[in-house]
Structure formats: C-alpha cells, structure tokens
C-alpha cells in the first residue's frame, strides 16, 4: 500500500496512541496533534511521529496540522466543547483538501439521548456528514479500559448496570479499524460502524472473567444511579462527565450498549480481545492498584 500522510487528532489518548503506533509501523507518515510536548508526546516522536502542537479549539493550529494530509482521525474526550471542535476540524479539513475523516463517536449517540455528550456526538456526526471530506463514524460500546478506569482496588465493581450486557472493546482493537479506514477510506465513506469486543457479557460474567485472569475474586455489586453519581463525584469527575455517565447507565440497562458484529475482524484484520485477555495484558496495573 502507498504510504500516506495521516493526521491523528488526540494522539496521546487511548485510541489515538494505538492508531499512531500502528500507522507508523506500517510505514505511513503520521502527524500527531498534541496539546503540549510532554512525556507522552515525546514517546510518539521517538517512534517517528511528527508532532504538531495545537488544539481542536484553535482553528489556526488545526489549519497548520491538516496541511498536506490525506486523511485524519478525530477523537474528542467527554468534555464540553465538542461542537466547536468538530466545526473547526471540518473547516480546517476543507481548507486543506483532506480527503477523509474517521470520527470517533459513541454507541449511545442519538438525537433523543438524555446524555448531553451523546446527543452532541449525534449532532457532530451530522455536521461532519455535510463537510467535504468523506466521513466514517465509529460508535464503540463501552471500552474495555473502563475496567481499568473504574478499578478502585477493592475487588468490587460497584456499577449501575443491573444485568444488562455488552461486549467490552479494547482501544487497541479500535485502532486496527481506525488505521484500516485511514489507509483506504473509500469503501467506508458515509458508513456508521458500531464496534464491539469479543463476547457479550453482563457484569457478573465480566467479574468472573476478571477473577480468572487475576487469580483473585472480583465481584460485581449493582448500585443505583444516585450512588453511582456519588462514586463518580468522589473520583473527581466533572459535572459534564457525571451527567453523561448516569444518563448512559440508563441506556445500558435498556440494551443500547448490547450487540455483536464482526467489524473488528473484517475491517481491522484481527479478532478482538476478550475481557480475560485484556485484564491479563494489564495485570501489572491491577497488581499495583489492589488493596
């Protein structure tokens, strides 16, 4: 495949870092948009990425970052400002003739969503659909990294998901899909891809898989929404993030996050990681952060 000039916006994030590494391994020129030069961004530079310091809220820095770029990956954290950032990405891409954008959305993105962030993602998708570059939207279910981010060391998963199900998907598996679409955007133009991991499980089953991987008991403890909100606030989550996660917990109970398909294998080329394999790969984290 011909080497391409590719931009990763949010290159030090979960999916951005894996995507950058994978594209570099395949011989592409990768420009990594980073907010600051720090240890994480320097690691990408050491791998061969060209660093472009800027911000999705700064149109001029985006214009510089998109110069000479064939296709771009855009991801934005659960923070206020998604709509402005999306408009800036679309404008900079059009100004510089970027041919395609891979947009990280979320499975709960719907016009009628009770989550402010999820509803904004749906509107952001529609905005990008009207832009000149060809766009592919990715809508992953909950990341497997959720099992790291919400780990408090006690061995209990205190979460408000009742007995509903999803197939946790690792960032590294999403990166394989992202990279494949960036390399050859045309077959994926205009598509919306829901992405899932290896096996659909409820959280009782997720706890069992984690127990097997860690060799210690992990227990799922269902909680109500108000307790979940209090847990998030205690962990320092912003009001925007708390509102989103409480709202999508209701979506989760209603089956919005459930489902399965073969898109990770068909587009990305490999079977996705299961929970047990993911936890085993992150065993050092759990060993350090356990009571």
C-alpha positions in Angstrom: 0.0 0.0 0.0 1.3 3.5 -0.9 2.5 5.4 2.2 0.0 8.1 3.2 0.2 11.4 5.1 -2.1 10.9 8.0 -3.2 13.1 11.0 -4.2 11.8 14.4 -6.1 14.4 16.5 -5.9 13.3 20.1 -2.8 11.3 19.5 -1.9 10.8 23.2 -5.3 9.4 24.1 -6.4 5.7 24.3 -7.3 5.1 20.6 -5.1 7.9 19.3 -1.8 6.5 20.6 -2.5 2.9 19.4 -3.5 4.3 16.0 -0.4 6.4 15.7 1.9 3.5 16.6 0.1 1.1 14.2 0.3 3.6 11.3 4.0 4.2 11.9 4.7 0.5 12.0 3.1 0.3 8.5 5.3 2.9 7.1 3.0 5.9 6.9 3.9 9.5 7.7 1.9 10.4 10.8 1.4 13.9 12.1 0.2 13.8 15.8 -1.8 16.8 17.0 -0.9 17.2 20.7 -1.8 20.0 23.1 1.7 20.1 24.6 5.1 18.5 24.3 5.3 16.2 27.3 6.5 12.6 28.1 3.6 11.0 26.2 4.0 13.1 23.1 7.8 12.7 23.1 7.3 8.9 23.1 5.3 9.3 19.9 8.0 11.5 18.4 10.6 8.8 19.3 8.6 6.3 17.4 8.7 8.6 14.3 5.6 10.8 14.6 5.8 14.4 13.5 4.4 16.5 16.4 2.1 19.3 15.7 1.3 21.4 18.8 -2.3 22.7 18.8 -5.8 22.3 19.9 -9.1 21.4 18.3 -10.5 24.7 19.6 -7.7 26.6 17.8 -8.6 26.8 14.1 -5.2 28.2 13.1 -3.4 25.3 14.7 -5.7 22.8 13.0 -5.1 24.5 9.7 -1.4 24.0 10.1 -1.9 20.4 11.2 -4.0 19.5 8.2 -1.7 20.9 5.5 -0.7 18.1 3.1 -2.8 15.5 5.0 -4.6 12.7 3.1 -6.9 11.6 5.9 -7.4 12.4 9.6 -8.6 10.6 12.7 -10.7 12.8 15.1 -11.4 11.9 18.7 -12.6 14.2 21.5 -12.9 13.4 25.2 -16.1 13.6 27.2 -15.7 17.3 27.9 -17.6 20.4 26.9 -16.8 22.0 23.6 -17.3 19.1 21.2 -19.4 21.1 18.7 -16.9 23.9 18.4 -14.0 21.4 18.0 -15.9 19.4 15.3 -16.7 22.6 13.3 -13.0 23.6 13.4 -11.9 20.1 12.3 -14.4 20.2 9.4 -13.3 23.7 8.4 -9.6 23.0 8.5 -10.0 19.8 6.6 -12.0 21.5 3.8 -9.4 24.3 3.6 -6.6 21.9 3.1 -8.3 19.3 0.9 -8.2 16.5 3.5 -9.8 13.5 1.7 -11.3 11.6 4.6 -12.1 11.8 8.3 -12.6 8.9 10.7 -14.7 10.3 13.6 -14.9 8.7 17.0 -18.5 8.9 18.2 -20.2 6.6 20.7 -22.8 3.9 20.6 -25.3 6.0 22.6 -25.2 8.9 20.1 -28.8 9.7 19.3 -30.9 12.8 18.8 -33.2 11.8 21.7 -30.4 10.8 24.1 -30.7 12.1 27.7 -26.9 12.4 27.8 -25.7 15.9 26.7 -22.5 14.4 25.4 -24.1 11.6 23.5 -26.6 14.0 21.9 -23.8 16.3 20.9 -22.0 13.4 19.3 -25.0 12.7 17.2 -25.2 16.4 16.1 -21.4 16.4 15.5 -21.8 13.4 13.2 -24.5 15.2 11.1 -22.2 18.3 10.9 -19.3 16.2 9.6 -21.7 14.5 7.1 -22.2 17.9 5.5 -18.4 18.5 5.2 -16.5 18.0 2.0 -14.2 15.1 3.3 -15.6 11.6 3.2 -16.5 10.7 6.8 -16.7 7.4 8.6 -18.3 7.4 12.1 -17.2 4.8 14.7 -19.7 4.0 17.5 -18.0 1.7 20.0 -19.7 0.2 23.0 -18.0 0.7 26.4 -14.2 0.4 26.2 -12.5 -2.5 28.0 -10.4 0.3 29.5 -13.5 1.1 31.6 -12.4 -1.9 33.7 -9.1 -0.1 34.4 -10.5 3.4 34.8 -13.2 2.3 37.4 -11.0 -0.1 39.3 -10.7 1.1 43.0 -8.5 -1.7 44.2 -11.2 -3.3 46.4 -12.1 -6.1 44.0 -15.6 -4.8 43.8 -17.2 -3.4 40.6 -19.8 -1.0 42.0 -21.7 -0.1 38.9 -25.4 0.7 38.0 -25.8 -1.7 35.0 -28.2 -4.3 36.5 -27.8 -7.5 34.5 -27.7 -5.9 31.0 -24.9 -6.9 28.6 -22.2 -5.5 26.3 -19.0 -6.8 24.6 -16.1 -4.6 26.0 -13.9 -3.4 23.2 -10.2 -2.6 23.8 -8.7 0.6 22.4 -6.1 -1.4 20.6 -8.7 -3.2 18.6 -10.5 0.0 17.7 -7.1 1.3 16.5 -6.9 -1.5 14.0 -10.2 -0.4 12.5 -9.2 3.2 12.5 -5.9 2.5 10.8 -7.5 0.4 8.1 -10.1 3.1 7.3 -7.4 5.8 7.2 -5.4 3.7 4.8 -8.3 3.0 2.4 -11.2 5.4 3.2 -13.3 4.9 0.0 -15.1 1.7 0.9 -16.0 3.1 4.3 -17.2 6.6 3.2 -20.5 7.6 4.7 -20.7 4.5 7.0 -21.5 4.3 10.7 -19.8 1.4 12.3 -20.9 0.1 15.8 -17.9 -1.6 17.3 -17.9 -4.5 19.8 -15.4 -6.7 21.6 -15.1 -10.5 21.6 -18.0 -11.6 23.7 -21.2 -10.0 25.1 -21.3 -10.4 28.9 -23.2 -9.0 31.8 -21.1 -7.6 34.7 -21.4 -10.7 36.8 -19.7 -12.6 33.9 -17.2 -9.8 33.5 -16.3 -10.1 37.2 -15.9 -13.8 36.7 -13.5 -13.3 33.7 -11.5 -10.8 35.7 -11.3 -13.2 38.6 -9.8 -15.9 36.3 -7.3 -13.5 34.8 -6.2 -12.1 38.2 -6.3 -15.2 40.3 -8.3 -13.3 42.9 -12.0 -12.7 43.5 -13.6 -9.8 41.7 -17.3 -9.2 42.5 -19.9 -7.2 40.7 -22.1 -5.1 43.1 -25.1 -3.5 41.3 -25.8 0.0 42.6 -28.4 2.6 42.0 -27.8 5.7 39.9 -27.5 8.1 42.8 -24.8 6.0 44.4 -23.0 5.8 41.1 -23.1 9.6 40.7 -21.6 9.9 44.2 -18.8 7.5 43.3 -18.0 9.5 40.2 -18.0 12.8 42.0 -15.8 11.4 44.7 -13.3 10.3 42.0 -13.2 13.9 40.7 -15.4 13.5 37.6 -16.7 16.8 36.1 -20.4 17.6 36.2 -20.5 17.1 32.4 -19.0 13.6 32.7 -21.2 12.6 35.6 -24.4 13.7 33.7 -23.2 11.7 30.7 -22.3 8.5 32.6 -25.5 8.5 34.7 -27.6 9.0 31.5 -25.9 6.3 29.5 -26.2 3.9 32.5 -29.9 4.1 31.8 -29.2 3.4 28.1 -27.1 0.5 29.1 -29.9 -1.0 31.2 -32.2 -0.6 28.2 -29.8 -2.5 25.9 -28.4 0.4 23.9 -24.8 -0.9 24.5 -25.5 -4.5 23.7 -24.9 -6.3 20.4 -22.2 -8.1 18.4 -20.8 -8.0 14.9 -17.6 -9.0 13.1 -16.4 -5.5 12.0 -13.2 -5.5 14.1 -12.1 -8.7 12.4 -13.5 -7.8 8.9 -12.0 -4.3 8.8 -9.2 -4.4 11.3 -8.0 -7.9 10.4 -7.8 -9.5 13.9 -10.2 -11.0 16.4 -10.8 -8.5 19.3 -9.5 -9.2 22.8 -11.8 -10.8 25.3 -12.1 -9.5 28.8 -9.8 -12.2 30.3 -7.1 -11.5 27.8 -7.4 -7.7 28.2 -7.1 -8.0 32.0 -4.2 -10.3 31.7 -2.4 -7.8 29.5 -3.0 -5.2 32.2 -2.1 -7.4 35.1 0.6 -5.1 36.3 -1.9 -2.3 36.8 -4.2 -4.4 38.9 -1.3 -5.8 41.0 -0.2 -2.3 41.8 -3.7 -0.9 42.4 -5.1 -3.5 44.7 -5.8 -3.4 48.3 
